[in-house]
Each structure stands twice: as C-alpha cells, then as structure tokens.
Amino acid sequence: MYIPFWTRLRAREWFYLLISLLFLWFESLVNLITYLLPRVVISHCTSSTKWVFRYVLRSPDAASAKDFPPASAGLSPHVNWENLCLLQSAQSIHEMCAVFGFTATSHLTSTKDEYLLTLHRISRDIPRERNGEIVYFHHGLLMCSDIWCTMLQEHQNLPFVLYDLGYDVWLGNNRGNKYSNKHLKLRTGTNAYWDFSIDEFAMHDIPSMINYILTFAKMEYQHIAKPAIRPSSQLTYIGFSQGSAQAFASLSLNPDLNFKVKRLIAISPATTPRGLNNYIVDSLMKASPKIMYLLFGLRILLPSAQFWQNIMYPPLYCKVIDVANRFLFGWKSDNIDVIQKLSSYKHLYSPTSVKCVVHWLQIISNSNFQMFYDYNEYYLKRLFYPVEYPLPSILIPINLIYGTHDSLVDIDIMTEQLGNGRNLQVFLMDGYEHLENIWGVDVATKIFPYIIDVLKNDRRGGLLKGKDTLQGLLGDVIEEGTANSTLYSRNQRGDENREGHRKSPGGEFHYAEVSLTGLSVLDVNRRLSHSFQN
C-alpha cells in the first residue's frame, strides 16, 4: 500500500531527517540563549575564538593587516585592508558604494500583487560622458544587490566599471530580501507574505523593475535633466545564478519583455541543476522537496543567519560558509582570496522564502525547469504534469558565462532548453566554480573585458555576425594566453576560440581600451575598416 510521503523515504533517510530536525531545534535553542546573553559574555567568546584562529589554526586575522597575503591584483595589502574594514562595517549598499566614491540612489516600484521593490541606481559626482545605454544587474538566491559591490578594489566591481564607461547602471532586488521587504497590505510576519517562488519573481518582479527603469530613463530625458544622448528604449540584463534563471523565466512568460531587453548576459546561470554534492542530502530532498517546510516552516528561510553573522568572528564565519558550500555543492572556492571572502561573505545572505527553495528542489527532482506545483494529494500529482517555462520562445541574444567546475550548471541541458539558437553564445572560465565568477581573483581581467566587448558590439548595432565578428575578422592577431588564464567562447556551432587579454602599460586597468583581441579600440576600428573595404 502506498502511503504518501512515508514510503518515499527509506529507513536510513528517515534517520537523517530526524537528525536534521534535532539539529535545527538545537540551533534555535542556542540562538535564543545567545540572544539573551549579556554583551560582555559574547565579547569574551569572540575574543577566545579570535585567539584560537590566530595562534592555533594560523588563519588570517581580521585585526591585523600584516596577516593578509598580497592582493591578487598586485596592489598593496594596506589598500585592501582599508577597503576591507570599510566594506565589512558597511550596513547597506549606500555605504558600500561610498567606499569607492559612488552613490546608490534608491527607487521604489510596485508589482501587480502589491509588493514594493527597491532598485539602486549607481551614480558619481565626477563628470562623465554618457552613452545612452542602460545595464540592469540582478542577484542570485539568498542574495541582494550588495553582492555586486563587495570587491576590494573599484575596478573589480563591474557596476562601477560600466558606470565610468558611460552606462546607466541599475541594481535590482527580489521581493522579501533585505531591501524589498514591504507590501501594501501584508505584514512580513504572515505566511501569506512569504507565499512566493520563482514564478512570482518572473511574472511580477522582473517586469515591474524593467518597466520602471525604462520609464524613468525616458522621463528623465524629457523632463528632468536632458543628457546629450537620448537613452535607449531597451536595457541589457546581467544576472547571476538565480538572477539569470528569473530572466529566462520572465522573458519566456512575458513576450513583450523581448522588446525591452536588448541582451541577456547570464553569469553562472542555473535552470536545471544536477543536484547537491552530498548524496544523503540530495536523495532526501529529491525524495520529497516539501521536507523543507518541515525543517524551516512556511515563511523566511534561515532567519537566524543574520544573527550568527553579526556575533561570529569573521574568519570563523567564512570557514562555516566554506564548509557548508563544500558539503552541499562541492565548492572549494580556491579562486577567491581569503581577504575577499571576509568582505563578500559578509554581504552574502539576504532573506527569501522557503517556498522559493522548495521550487528549486522540485526542479532538481524532476530535472526540468518548471513552474511551482502544489499538489497535496499524490493522485493529483499523477494526473497533472508540471508546466514548463517555454524557454525556446526567448528571442533576444543570450551570453552564458560559467565555470567548468560549477556543480550547479549543466551547460548541455541548458543550451538544449534554450533552443540552441543562433543568438546563444557560451563563454567558460576554466577551473572556476559558481561564486568565483563574480568574486574570483581574475574576474576583472577576464570576464569583465568579455562583457564589455559584448556591450560595445551591441552599441555598434549588432551588425557583425559569423565571420564578421571581432574574433572572425581578427582571429589571426588574437594573442594566446596561458593555460590557467584563458577564456573560451563556444557559440551555437560548438566552436571554441581562445582569447587573451593584456593590461595597459603601468599595470593599471583601462577598460575603455580593452577588447577580446588585446588591441586598443582605435586598432580594432582600423582593422575593421580595412576588412570591410576588402
């Protein structure tokens, strides 16, 4: 006889489920006790932990700059240490941007189901020449807009780089996270407020934010302060992880967005992850994704994470994150500097709903990028097939950027789901994992130039195709890079082109002069003109 839920788990899996429940109850008890402890006791525990890390484990100490290794970008440890202190103490993206002399202006928009979402627009007092193009960034699961501004040097943060190149830069936030926690009617303490998944992100949040940005840009041009160049009627979408998946889902469900989004650049994109690294956890979650409700309730996921982050010694907190990532996903994070982790991990967590994670587990369990289904009765599940996101209906150009060691990305399945069309390009980072594509040591010298080159090609009207692309026209002059610093670009035909990059004289990074060929923009224009004349 089949008993729903009960017979889907074997005896060993029931044992692990019981252990998990006991652990969560224990964590809640410790959380409560710690919350009631006097501050002097917590300070003493923190000092003891610091001593253990410094003298026993020989781990980098956040209290001394001399303990840090030299920065990967060749800058002095002192500069990194100063920025690290400022970024760690920053409580919001406004303070994070101020570290580098930028301003993050908050904008509010509402969704059709009455959630209020916060967008951040990057600006600076230093005059610049605007190019009229708009770039929108969107974060991943359990994150917020903070993740785009955590790098220790200005040139390592892509929003700042693009702003200086003349782009209008916006950062978005999902409902329920650190910055978008308001509803016109529902309170955050109710189950109804947290009753959302990727479906709501795709149908409401993404369209609302894109429409607001384009409307504001038009209004600013007409009524506020006319820039020299008319703003574009489209924007470029840059998403990380779930932020990419939300874009795929939203573009497939809202055909009109294909006229408003010029291009989708998906960093560490995930549509149908293969599963979790740990067999026990993976099999348990695949057997019944709704176990998450039993473990974490119906509202916010990991509500105590922020509490532990605030009281734990920073290097210890980083160790906990690394251990959890390796246990669940097999990530080693070797390509992220130790000091960079102290900054980025500090701004890693932001709230989301348990239902959103249940949605991902349903996708993993069924190996299908599908909408959320809530069939309480087993016979109903057998009668209905989950509704898939119609990804082949996406018409805009897509660039996929992923690491070869990313356990959450199955690039073959993803390209098949997207239709493997002529507007799809794949760009890989050899040896990189999921988080390393935004926080890795080489993102500024490898991934950024590729993205900037793609944006520049769009500004030229996207007229170069096939053999007329920069790689096709200038393939004979592309410099070879070393094996550990090489990017590969694979288009829909399966071709692979090795691309090298160079620094400008003096070791500084001038992105306006960087292209995939390692040539200046002037050299590229000359060669293109010569090619067209022939």
N, C-alpha and C positions, 0 to 999 in steps of 0.2 A: 504494500500500500504506500502511495506517495504522500508524504506529509510536507507541505511547502516549508521551505527554509531549513527544517530539521534534517531531512535526508539529503540535502545538498552539501552538507558538511560531514566529513569523516570524523571519527572519534579524536584523532590527533588534532584536527583543525578546531574542534570544539575546545580542546585543552588550551590551544594557543589563544583562542578567543577569550576564554576565562582569564588567562594570564594578562591579556591586554586590558580587560575591564578592571582587574585588580590594580594594574599599574596606573590607569587613569584615575581611579578613585584615590590611590595613594598620592598621585601628583596633585589632585585637588586639595587633599588634606594638608600636604606640605605647603601648598600655595596659601591656604588660609592661615596656617601657623606663621609662615614667614611674613604675611601681611600684617599680623598682629604684633610681631616682634618690634622692640624699640630700635631706633635707627643706629644706636651705638653698637648693638649686637650685630646687626647686618654689616656695619663698617668693619668690625673685627673679623667677621667671616671673610669679607672681601680681602682684607689685608693678609689673612692667612693663606688664602688661595693665591694671591699675588706672590707670596714668598715661595710657595710650592712650585709655581710655574717658573719663577726666576732662577731659583737655585737648585731645584731638584730635576725638573723636566727640561731646563735650559731652553725654554720657549721665549720668543721675543716679548719684551716687557713694554707695555704702553706707557710706562712712566719715564723711560729713558731713550733719548734719540740715538744714543750710541749702539743700542742693541739691534737697530734695524739694518738690514743689508742695503747696499746702494740701490737706488731706484733703477728699474729696468730700462727707463728711457734715458739713462745716462745723467740724470740730474742729481744734485747733492741730497743726501739723506735729510739734511736740515730743512730743505724746502718741503719735502714730503712730510716730514714730522709736523711742521707748522700747519700745513693744509689738513693733515690727518686730525690734529687736535680740533681745528675749526669745524671740520665735517662731522666728527664724532659728536661734538656738542650741539650741532645744529638740530633744532626740533622740527623744522619744516623745510620745504624746498625753497622758500624765500631766503632763509638763512644760508642754505647750501649754495644757491646762486650768488649770494652776496660775497662769498669767499673769493670768487673769481671776478667780481665787479659787475655781475649781471643782475637783472631784476626779473622776478617771476610774478607777473600780474595775474590775479585770479579772475576768472569769468565763470558765470553760472548759466546753465541751461537746464531746461526741464524736459523730461521724457513724456510720452503719451500716457504712461501709467503713473505719472506724478512723482517720480524720483528727481531730485535735484543733483546735477553732476557738476563738478568743478573742473575747469580747464585752466592750464597755466600757459601764459604766453611769455616767451623769453624776449627780453629787450636789454638795451645798454645805452648809457649816456654818450658813448663815443660815436661820433657821426660815421655813417657807412653808406654805401651805395646799394640800394635795394634792387633786386632783380624781378620782383613781382611774383615769384614762386612761393608756394605755401607747402610746408612739410609738417605732417602730424605724426607724433610718436605715441605708441600705446604699449603699456606694460604687460607683464605676464601674470600668472596665477599667484595669489597671495602677495601681490606687489602693488605699488602705486607709482606715481610719476617721479618719485625720488630716485628710482634706480638709474635714470638717465644722467644723473649729475653727481655720482659718487666717486668718480675717478679723481686721483690726487693732483693731476695737472690739467690745466684748462684745455690743452689740445687733445686730451684723451676723452673728453666729453663731447660726443657728436652733436648735441643740440647747440653748444657754444660755437663749434666749428662752422656749422651750417649758417648760424646767425651772422657770423663775421663774413661769410661769403655772400650775404645779401638775401638769404631766405627768411621768410616769415615763419617762425618756429612755434609750434603749439604742442603741449603735452596733455594727454587725456587721463581720465580716472574712471574706473568702473564704479557702479553703484555699490554701496556698502563698504568701500575702502576708507582709508584714512581721511581723505578729502571730500568724498562724496557720500556723506552719511545722513543726509536729510531727505525726508519725504513730506509731502504736503499734508498727509493725513495720518500715516502710520508712524508709530514710535519704534525706535531701534530695539526696544526690549520685547517686541512681539514676534511671534512665529511668522505672521503674515509679511512683515518687513523683509525677512530673510528667505522668503519663498521665491528664489530666482536661481537661474542656471545660465549656461552659455546661450540658451535660446533668448532670454531677455536681453543679454548683452548685445546679441546680434540683431534682434528685431527693434530694440528701442535705444540702447545706449550709443552704439556706434553711429547710427543715422542721425541722432539728435546732435551729437558733438560735431560731426562733419557739416551738417546743415548750419549750425551756429557759426562755425569758423568761416565758412564761405559767405554767409550773410553779413557777418561783422566786417570782413575784409571789404566787401562791396560798399557797405555803409560808411566805413572809414574813408574810403576813397572819395565818395560823393559828398560827405557832409562834415567830416572832422578835420583831417589834415591830408590833403591830396598829395600822395607821393609822386615822384617824377614818372614812375611806371605804373600802369594800371595793373591791379592784382589779378592773378589768374582765376578763372572760374572753376578750376579743379585743384586738387591737392595731391601730394604724394604721401602715401601711408607707409610708415615704418613701424612694424610690430615685432615684439619679442615674445616667443613661446606662445602662450595662450592669446596674447595680443594679436598674433598672426592668425590663429585659429578663429578668433572672433571676426577678423576681417574676412576670411574665407566664407564663414557662415553668413555674415551680414551682406556681402556682395552677392551671394547666391540667392538670398531671400529677398533682397531689395534691388530689383533690376535698375532702378533709377540711380543707384549709387555708382554704377558703372560709367555714368556720365559725369560724376562729381569727383571720382578718384582717378587720377591720371595713371598711377602705377602703385603696385603693392610690393614693398621690399620686406620680406619675411625673414627675420633673424631667429635661428633655432626654431623653425616652425614645427608645430605639432598638430596633427589631425587624427592620426590613429597610432598612438604609442604602442610599442610591442608589449609593454608590461613593466612591472617592477623588477628590480635586480634580485631581491630576496625571494626565494621560492615560496617560503611559508606565507609571507605577507601577500605575495602575488596570487597564490592559489586561493587564499582566504578571501581576498577582495573580489576576485573574479567569480568565486562561487556565489557570493551574494553581496553586491555593491552596497545594499542598504544596511549592511553591518555598520557603516559609518554613522548612521543615525543612532544606532545603539551605543556606539562609542562616544560620540560627540554631541548628540542632541539634534535639534531641528533648526538651530539658529546659526550663530557665528562659529567658525572653525578656529580652534586653538586660541580661545580668548585670553589665556594666561601667558601667551608667548611674549607679549609686550612687557608684562610684569617681570618675567625672568630675564629678559634682555636688559631691563633697567637696573637690576640688582646684581647680575653676574659680572664677574671680572671679564673685560672684553676678550682677551685671548682665550679664556675658558669658553666663552660663548661661541667664538669662532670654531673651537675644537668640537663643540657639540654639533654645530651646523655641519661641519665636515664629516663627522662620524655618521650623522643622520643621512646626509646625501650619499655617502658611500654604501650605507646599509640598504637604502631604498632604491638607489639608481646606479650604483657602482661608479660614481664620480669621484675622482681623486683631486681635482682642482689644482693640479700641478702647475698650470699655466696662469694662475692668479697669484700675484705677490702676497706674501704674508701680511705686509702692512696694508695692502689694498683690501684684503679681507676685513681688516679691522674697520675700514671705512664702509665698504659695500654691505657687509653683513649687518652693520648697524641699521641700515635702511632697507633691509631685505623684506621684512614682514609687514604686511598690511592686511586687515581683515577681509574675509569673504564668507560666503555661505557654505554650510556643509553640503547643501544640495548641489552646488557647483562641482565639488569634488566627487560626489556620487555620480553626477553626469559623466565626468571623465572616466570613472570606473566602469560605467555602462559601455562607454565607447571602447575601452580596452578589452572588456569582457567579450564583446561582440565583434571586435576587430572591424569596426565600422564607424565612420564619422557621421553620427546620427543625432537627432533631436532627443531631448529627455523624454523618457516614457515612465509612467507611474501606474503600472498595472498591479493592483494589490492582490488580485486573485490569480493563481497560476494558470487557470484555464483561459483567462483573458489574454495572458501573455502568449499563449499558444495560438490564439485566434488572430492576433494582430502582429504585423511586422513593423518595427520602428521606422519612423520617417527619416530618410537620409537627407543631408544637406545636398542640394543639387550643384555640386562644385563645378561640373563642366559648363554650367551656364555663365560662369565668370568670363568676361570678355577682355578685361584690361591686362596689360603686361604684368608679369609676376617674376620677381627675382627671389630665389630661395638661397639663403646663406646658412650653412650648417657645418658642424664639426664631425669628423669621421668617427669620433669616439662618443658621440651623443647617443645614449641609450634610448632616448625618447623620440628620436627621429628615424623613421623608416622611409628613406627618400624614394625608394622604388614604389612603395604603396602610394606615397603622396603624389608623385608625378602621374601615376595612373589615375588617381582620384581627380586630379585637376585636368585630366583630359590629355596630358602630354602635348598640349597645343603649341603652335608656333610662337606664342608670346611668353613661353616659360623658359627661364634660364636658371641653372643650378650652379652655385658657387660654393666650393667647400674649403674648409680650414683643416688641413691635415693634422691629426692628433689632438684636436680641440673637442671639448665637451660642451654641455648646454650653456652654463653660466659664463663660460670662458669667452663666448662670442660677444659679450658686452663688457666684461671686466678683465679679459685676458691681457697679458703683457704686450701683445702685438696688435691689438685691435686698431690702434691709431695709425700704424704703419702699413697695415694690410687690408683690413675690412673697410676702414674709412675711405681710402682712395678709390676702392671699387665702387662704393656707394656714391661718392662724389662724381665719379666718371659717368655713372648711370644717370644721375640727375642732370649733368651737363649735356648729355646726349638728348635727353628729353627737352631741354631748353632750345636745342638746335632744331626741334620739330620732329625728332624721331624718324628722320628720313633715311638714316643709314641702316641697311638690313643685310643680312647674309654676309657676302664677301665685302660689302661696303662698310662694315663696322670698323672701328678703330683697330681691332685685332686682325681683321681680314686685310685692311689696307696696309697696315704697318707691321704685319706679322714677321717680316724679315728683320726688323730692327728691335723687336722686343727682347729685352735683356733677360738672361736666365738668372733665377735666384737660387739660393742654396736650398738643399732638400728640406731643412727644417724651417724655412721662411718663405715657402712657396704657396701661392694660392692657385687653385684650379677652378676653371669655369667650364661647366658642362652644359651645353644647350640641349634642345629637344632632340637633336640628332645623335646625341651621345658623344660629341666631340669634346676633347679636353685641350685647353690651351694654358700653358704655363705662363704666369705673369710675374714680373719682377718689379720692385719699386725701389726708388732711391731717395735719400734725404737731400735736402738742398744744402749748398755749401755752408759750413759752420755748424752742421748738425741740427739746425732748427727745422721745424716743420712748417712749411708754407703750402697749405692745401690748394691755394689758387694755382699753384704751379705743378701739381701732382696729377699724373694720369696713369692709366694702366701700362703705358709703354715706358714710363720713366722719362718722358720728354716733357718739355715745357709746353704750355698752351700755344705759344707762338710757333714752335716747331711743328706741332700737330697740325695747326691751320695751314702752314706752308706745304706740308706733305699731302694733306687732303686736297688742297687746291691743285697741286701738281698731278695727283691721281685722277681728279675729275677732268682736268684738261686733256689727259691722255685717253 
